Amino acid sequence: MPKKNIPIFATEAEEHAFWQTHDSTEYVDWGNARRCILPNLKPSTQTISLRLPESLLNNIRVMANKRDVPYQSLMKILLEEKVREERS
């Protein structure tokens, strides 16, 4: 079955809106897709404000100091581990 032509988008937001309402299998033959590795791709990050009890933050700082890592990095590691644990 012939595939539809993918439209040309003026903005990334326009493309995002399009793919939210269209099935990619009508446009792309995923049977011919190949897995690729993008070694320099960095995940998008978002800055948040998080209120923590001082005692918890102090404990995290002590843990981070023992591991010789920045406390915010340790927080990301601990959150990632817990999320992974909960999802499995």
TANOR-V961056 format. One record per helix or strand. SS is the DSSP state (a for helix, b for strand). FROM is the first residue (numbers start at 1). LEN is the number of residues. Records with the same first field share a line. If there is no record, write none. Layout:
SS=FROM-LEN  FROM-LEN
This chain:
a=12-10  24-3  30-3  54-14  71-17
